[in-house]
Amino acid sequence: MFPSPKPINSTGPLLDVFTKSVLENLVILAPGLLGGSVARAAHARGLAHRITVWARRPDARLKLREQPWVNHVAETAADAVRDASLVVLAAPVDKIIELARHIAPHLPAGAIVTDVGSVKGELCRACHSALTPRAHFIGAHPMAGSEKTGWENATPTLFEKRVCFVTPMEGADETAVATVARFWSDLGSEVTTLSPDQHDEITAHVSHLPQVVATSLATFLATKNPQWRNLSGNGLRDTTRIAASDATMWIEIFQQNRDEVLRALRQFQDELQCFQTSLANRDWPEVRTRLERGKAWRDGFRP
Amino acid sequence: MFPSPKPINSTGPLLDVFTKSVLENLVILAPGLLGGSVARAAHARGLAHRITVWARRPDARLKLREQPWVNHVAETAADAVRDASLVVLAAPVDKIIELARHIAPHLPAGAIVTDVGSVKGELCRACHSALTPRAHFIGAHPMAGSEKTGWENATPTLFEKRVCFVTPMEGADETAVATVARFWSDLGSEVTTLSPDQHDEITAHVSHLPQVVATSLATFLATKNPQWRNLSGNGLRDTTRIAASDATMWIEIFQQNRDEVLRALRQFQDELQCFQTSLANRDWPEVRTRLERGKAWRDGFRP
């Protein structure tokens, strides 16, 4: 009934868990928190003979030159990718397509390109068509982050034990898919391979909808006495934690995944209305059923 | 514009932060996690010369006799309260009124009675009228708990740095109010004094509504692929954490605070609908305003 996401270890014999794969030249374009953490983790784990980065701002390029986890800082994105083995597009999600189109003619034949964007459908289709047939685009979305932004806050452990989606288009080159899955796995993350559209449906539910809910709970309570937030237990604190996330990042996500988020949000509103109706009707057996069903689902989280 | 909850240190000169008040005989009826923790904290902090308890079940009374934090186990609730200085009604919220009525004729004149129930309006009115004029009922609600239940899981530190509401009726005896506020403060909690109805309005918003939201998010996602919950970041984990709470406890709360919860829930649904409309209309400035307003509110939590 449910399409099962394909876990990394089903990708086959190309992946040998006992050896790591070392890239000749890992290129990271426009590193922020995620891109910087890719570089630091790859450096710490010895995943590349050479790490090349390019940043849009000249002062960032200057500072990146001093980082021990960078071997070469390129002056242009085109220069950066010229002899790349694997390119990571680490720009904000609404700038990735543009960056892929910009570097396409400069990539060596057969190069593999991945990214860190949190919405995948449109992005993967556009990047795939920009790079094909010269190179391979295999999208990725590491479910890792922090309230902090910028490569200055990058850490080599950011991806450890975190889910990373790898989202190849239908018919993508199998070796390229395996290389990208292997790369994210070697960075410490738990890779799940699925289609870009399946990714967007899942994240609309498990990530984007919770953000709408937490934000709306926060904006609603903001209309009440501001002292109330300090008269609560840990429940409110946890339920609204992600309301403190960066607004700009979330605008980009909502713009790119609007349709899936709206679908999930409307269904959630129906669910909330059912709870309201059972409470209004004093239908306590139904309220209990809902509480118990929610508890059973939450208890099923892995530790 | 907002009625300001009265903090403990505004109660006046009766409260001396440098000395603690020692009760002659602290009586705890029907201890569970909260009542047991009251006893253990009072014992650890030397707040009573004697700690008397009574439990409904004979086997619990037998086991309580062996606890180092209990001085006397009474065979009946009436016996337990006969020479009480302060009585804590620690039964589940829907059993407290019945217990207050039961002990009323056995209380010494001028005794003070408090409780731990999480809904206060109806409960305080009923308990106040059951005990007046012989004794004083001053309701309380410590915002502390755990997934675990029962006095076997009680800890002496459960109330430390947690909010505790003290909810006197209009015109309550000031010394009794001060004694109860002082008691909860001496247990380590941060006391806020307000009316029972104000309490119920606030907790409907900061505690009961978040429970409805977390439960509904969980029951909604339970209708989707069960594997999805393990493909999420920490956001979903935090947003739904309280969905794992005990269903029986929550049924009692929703029964007792139904009207306030419905009012808060309907307003929250309107807020969610506004978010949905701005997303559907691609009104990105409005979506940004909401994200930023939610962030500002959440950033205002005390650390």
Interface residues (C-beta under 8 A of the other chain):
Chain A: F2 P3 S4 P5 M143 A144 G145 R162 V163 F165 T192 I202 H205 V206 S207 L209 P210 Q211 V212 V213 A214 T215 S216 L217 A218 T219 F220 L221 A222 K224 N225 P226 Q227 W228 R229 N230 L231 S232 G233 G235 L236 R237 D238 T239 T240 R241 I242 A243 A244 S245 D246 A247 T248 W250 I251 F254 Q255 R258 V261 L262 L265 R266 Q267 F268 Q269 E271 L272 Q273 F275 Q276 L279 A280 R282 W284 V287 R288 R290 L291 E292 R293 G294 K295 A296 W297 R298 D299 G300 F301 R302
Chain B: F2 P3 S4 P5 M143 A144 G145 R162 V163 F165 T192 I202 H205 V206 S207 L209 P210 Q211 V212 V213 A214 T215 S216 L217 A218 T219 F220 L221 A222 K224 N225 P226 Q227 W228 R229 N230 L231 S232 G233 G235 L236 R237 D238 T239 T240 R241 I242 A243 A244 S245 D246 A247 W250 I251 F254 Q255 R258 V261 L262 L265 R266 Q267 F268 Q269 E271 L272 Q273 F275 Q276 L279 A280 R282 W284 V287 R288 R290 L291 E292 R293 G294 K295 A296 W297 R298 D299 G300 F301 R302
